[in-house]
Amino acid sequence: MAFRNYKKTIPMCLQRDTPSQLDIEIDKVQNEYDIIDLQFSTHCTPLGVQKYCALLLLVKKESK
């Protein structure tokens, strides 16, 4: 995972119960970070509950 070679790049994984909850969390993250890359996935828990996930690669926003 080459992104680990860049000291300013921060990986973050988010998981929520619905796509809309995940979208809200991603919007919150954008207040503080620039998103370099974003990948989505879904999975079911052992009890069959659907989860929505996003792996984000971030850089802290610079003060202007």
BALUM-307491 format. One record per atom (N, C-alpha, C, O, CB): x, y, z; residue in one letter; residue number from 1. Coordinates in pm, whole numbers, plus 50000, padded with zeros to 5 digits. Atoms other than C-alpha are relative to their C-alpha. Last residue first. Glycine has a CB too. Example, Ala and Ser with C-alpha at 12.3 -4.5 7.8 and 13.67 -1.06 7.14 Angstrom:
<atoms>
- 49918,49881,49994,S,2
- 51367,49894,50714,S,2
- 49923,50109,50073,S,2
- 49974,50220,50090,S,2
- 50041,50046,49858,S,2
- 50089,49881,50000,A,1
- 51230,49550,50780,A,1
- 50090,50120,50000,A,1
- 50194,50118,50066,A,1
- 49901,50003,50125,A,1
</atoms>
This chain:
<atoms>
- 49977,49895,50100,K,64
- 49448,52980,50429,K,64
- 50005,50135,50065,K,64
- 50023,50236,49996,K,64
- 49892,49999,49894,K,64
- 50062,49872,49962,S,63
- 49490,52689,50666,S,63
- 50033,50105,49895,S,63
- 50145,50111,49844,S,63
- 50049,50047,50142,S,63
- 49907,49896,49957,E,62
- 49582,52365,50491,E,62
- 49923,50126,50035,E,62
- 49824,50159,49970,E,62
- 50105,50030,49891,E,62
- 50012,49875,50073,K,61
- 49332,52083,50480,K,61
- 50097,50102,50057,K,61
- 50117,50111,50178,K,61
- 49856,50054,50005,K,61
- 50051,49890,49919,K,60
- 49461,51758,50634,K,60
- 49995,50128,49915,K,60
- 50092,50161,49848,K,60
- 50088,50020,50127,K,60
- 49892,49907,49965,V,59
- 49518,51496,50366,V,59
- 49935,50115,50076,V,59
- 49832,50167,50034,V,59
- 50079,50053,49871,V,59
- 50021,49860,49967,L,58
- 49290,51197,50334,L,58
- 50131,50076,50015,L,58
- 50237,50018,50042,L,58
- 49920,50012,50127,L,58
- 49863,49954,49985,L,57
- 49265,50850,50184,L,57
- 49993,50153,50009,L,57
- 49940,50218,49919,L,57
- 50093,49952,49880,L,57
- 49961,49869,50051,L,56
- 48914,50724,50248,L,56
- 50149,50020,50020,L,56
- 50205,49982,50123,L,56
- 49920,50112,50070,L,56
- 49860,49978,49967,L,55
- 48793,50367,50283,L,55
- 50040,50130,49935,L,55
- 50034,50144,49812,L,55
- 50091,49880,49954,L,55
- 49919,49920,50091,A,54
- 48414,50361,50280,A,54
- 50142,50006,50057,A,54
- 50161,50031,50176,A,54
- 49941,50143,49981,A,54
- 49867,49957,49958,C,53
- 48174,50111,50433,C,53
- 50065,50088,49893,C,53
- 50031,50082,49775,C,53
- 50089,49879,50030,C,53
- 49947,49921,50111,Y,52
- 47806,50021,50425,Y,52
- 50129,50065,50046,Y,52
- 50134,50130,50151,Y,52
- 49897,50108,49952,Y,52
- 49918,49886,49959,K,51
- 47678,49746,50655,K,51
- 50058,50066,49876,K,51
- 50088,49999,49777,K,51
- 50113,49957,50097,K,51
- 49922,49934,50105,Q,50
- 47393,49498,50590,Q,50
- 50074,50121,50057,Q,50
- 50016,50201,50129,Q,50
- 49908,50044,49883,Q,50
- 50027,49856,50007,V,49
- 47279,49295,50892,V,49
- 50093,50062,49897,V,49
- 50215,50043,49902,V,49
- 50019,50066,50140,V,49
- 50068,49962,50123,G,48
- 47282,48919,50828,G,48
- 49966,50147,49987,G,48
- 49887,50184,49900,G,48
- 49876,49922,49988,G,48
- 50145,50005,49976,L,47
- 47362,48810,51185,L,47
- 49920,50043,49878,L,47
- 49797,50052,49885,L,47
- 49964,50087,50120,L,47
- 50043,50140,49983,P,46
- 47721,48723,51086,P,46
- 49850,49984,50026,P,46
- 49793,49878,50002,P,46
- 50077,49937,50116,P,46
- 49948,50053,49875,T,45
- 47748,49084,50962,T,45
- 49959,49853,50012,T,45
- 49876,49807,49934,T,45
- 49947,50083,50122,T,45
- 50099,50040,49901,C,44
- 47677,49153,50597,C,44
- 50072,49949,50125,C,44
- 50173,49879,50116,C,44
- 49904,49890,49943,C,44
- 49987,50137,49950,H,43
- 47910,49348,50373,H,43
- 49887,49973,50098,H,43
- 49820,50064,50146,H,43
- 50139,49978,50067,H,43
- 50107,50042,49909,T,42
- 47920,49660,50162,T,42
- 50032,49859,50047,T,42
- 50104,49784,49981,T,42
- 49859,50006,49930,T,42
- 50030,50143,49997,S,41
- 48203,49843,49992,S,41
- 49882,49977,50092,S,41
- 49844,50063,50171,S,41
- 50124,49917,50047,S,41
- 50116,50047,49926,F,40
- 48303,50193,49885,F,40
- 49992,49848,50000,F,40
- 50042,49782,49909,F,40
- 49872,50059,49940,F,40
- 50051,50127,50049,Q,39
- 48639,50334,49784,Q,39
- 49887,49954,50090,Q,39
- 49895,49962,50213,Q,39
- 50113,49892,49993,Q,39
- 50115,50050,49926,L,38
- 48752,50696,49818,L,38
- 49955,49870,49935,L,38
- 49934,49865,49814,L,38
- 49885,50105,50005,L,38
- 50061,50118,50062,D,37
- 49070,50869,49713,D,37
- 49892,49948,50091,D,37
- 49894,49969,50213,D,37
- 50107,49891,49970,D,37
- 49916,50034,50114,I,36
- 49243,51201,49781,I,36
- 49938,49884,49922,I,36
- 49936,49885,49799,I,36
- 50142,49964,50045,I,36
- 50004,50142,50033,I,35
- 48976,51341,50012,I,35
- 50079,49976,49872,I,35
- 50047,50031,49767,I,35
- 49853,49951,49985,I,35
- 50021,50018,50144,D,34
- 49072,51681,50148,D,34
- 50004,49850,49974,D,34
- 50093,49780,50023,D,34
- 50107,50077,49914,D,34
- 49903,50068,50086,Y,33
- 49031,51694,50526,Y,33
- 49961,50011,49853,Y,33
- 49844,50025,49819,Y,33
- 50011,49853,50039,Y,33
- 49865,49992,49944,E,32
- 48865,51904,50798,E,32
- 50108,49945,49906,E,32
- 50225,49982,49918,E,32
- 50005,49926,50130,E,32
- 49982,49870,49935,N,31
- 48518,51983,50662,N,31
- 50144,50022,50045,N,31
- 50192,50135,50048,N,31
- 49906,50013,50119,N,31
- 49954,49900,50097,Q,30
- 48543,51689,50423,Q,30
- 50015,50139,50059,Q,30
- 50080,50224,49998,Q,30
- 49904,50005,49884,Q,30
- 49855,50014,50014,V,29
- 48517,51447,50718,V,29
- 50056,50108,49907,V,29
- 50166,50159,49930,V,29
- 50036,49859,49947,V,29
- 49938,49944,49878,K,28
- 48167,51575,50795,K,28
- 50153,49997,49989,K,28
- 50221,50092,50028,K,28
- 49955,49921,50124,K,28
- 50011,49853,50006,D,27
- 48056,51512,50435,D,27
- 50065,50066,50121,D,27
- 50129,50170,50107,D,27
- 49852,50042,49991,D,27
- 49900,49956,50098,I,26
- 48188,51155,50457,I,26
- 49998,50151,49986,I,26
- 50103,50214,49978,I,26
- 49975,49933,49862,I,26
- 49868,50008,49935,E,25
- 47987,51104,50776,E,25
- 50111,50045,49906,E,25
- 50205,50113,49948,E,25
- 50027,49856,50047,E,25
- 49992,49891,49901,I,24
- 47666,51227,50608,I,24
- 50137,50001,50067,I,24
- 50195,50108,50087,I,24
- 49889,49984,50106,I,24
- 49984,49874,50073,D,23
- 47724,50997,50309,D,23
- 50014,50119,50094,D,23
- 50096,50208,50070,D,23
- 49882,50021,49905,D,23
- 49861,49998,50046,L,22
- 47770,50698,50540,L,22
- 50030,50130,49926,L,22
- 50136,50190,49946,L,22
- 50030,49879,49909,L,22
- 49917,49973,49882,Q,21
- 47442,50776,50714,Q,21
- 50147,50008,49962,Q,21
- 50221,50092,50014,Q,21
- 49978,49890,50107,Q,21
- 50015,49858,49967,S,20
- 47273,50801,50371,S,20
- 50079,50038,50126,S,20
- 50134,50147,50133,S,20
- 49851,50034,50020,S,20
- 49920,49916,50090,P,19
- 47415,50465,50260,P,19
- 49990,50149,50036,P,19
- 50089,50222,50024,P,19
- 49954,49979,49857,P,19
- 50071,49966,50124,T,18
- 47271,50299,50570,T,18
- 50091,50083,49911,T,18
- 50185,50146,49959,T,18
- 49870,50077,50031,T,18
- 50111,50093,50025,D,17
- 47409,50114,50876,D,17
- 49926,50028,49869,D,17
- 49862,49937,49815,D,17
- 49904,50006,50114,D,17
- 50130,49958,49951,R,16
- 47747,50289,50890,R,16
- 49892,49901,49957,R,16
- 49918,49812,49876,R,16
- 49966,50142,49951,R,16
- 50103,50103,50016,Q,15
- 48114,50205,50853,Q,15
- 49871,50049,50063,Q,15
- 49869,50093,50178,Q,15
- 50045,49865,50063,Q,15
- 50129,49967,49938,L,14
- 48399,50453,50799,L,14
- 49903,49886,49973,L,14
- 49905,49826,49865,L,14
- 49944,50136,49945,L,14
- 50107,50091,50040,C,13
- 48763,50363,50732,C,13
- 49873,50038,50078,C,13
- 49875,50050,50201,C,13
- 50040,49851,50026,C,13
- 50113,50003,49906,M,12
- 49028,50632,50742,M,12
- 49894,49907,49944,M,12
- 49860,49913,49826,M,12
- 49941,50143,50025,M,12
- 50110,50089,50037,P,11
- 49373,50639,50582,P,11
- 49891,50003,50108,P,11
- 49921,50012,50227,P,11
- 50051,49854,49978,P,11
- 50063,50068,49887,I,10
- 49585,50951,50645,I,10
- 49891,49907,49947,I,10
- 49798,49954,49880,I,10
- 49941,50104,50100,I,10
- 50121,50071,50039,T,9
- 49831,51088,50390,T,9
- 49948,49917,50117,T,9
- 50022,49844,50182,T,9
- 50028,49909,49877,T,9
- 50118,49915,49979,K,8
- 50076,51347,50525,K,8
- 49868,49931,49964,K,8
- 49761,49985,49989,K,8
- 50013,50126,49919,K,8
- 50024,49969,49859,K,7
- 50365,51103,50576,K,7
- 49873,50080,50024,K,7
- 49813,50070,50132,K,7
- 50116,50075,50055,K,7
- 50019,49855,49998,Y,6
- 50349,50956,50226,Y,6
- 49955,50041,50141,Y,6
- 49846,50005,50185,Y,6
- 49896,50046,49893,Y,6
- 49869,49936,50019,N,5
- 50495,50603,50216,N,5
- 49991,50152,50009,N,5
- 50095,50218,50016,N,5
- 50058,49960,49867,N,5
- 49933,49996,49870,R,4
- 50173,50458,50364,R,4
- 50137,50066,49992,R,4
- 50193,50104,50095,R,4
- 50015,49859,50054,R,4
- 50040,49878,49930,F,3
- 49999,50555,50040,F,3
- 50065,50011,50136,F,3
- 50078,50121,50190,F,3
- 49850,50005,50015,F,3
- 49905,49890,50017,A,2
- 50207,50287,49867,A,2
- 49961,50126,50075,A,2
- 50048,50206,50108,A,2
- 50015,50031,49853,A,2
- 50085,49883,50000,M,1
- 50000,50000,50000,M,1
- 50089,50124,50000,M,1
- 50136,50168,50105,M,1
- 49904,50000,50122,M,1
</atoms>
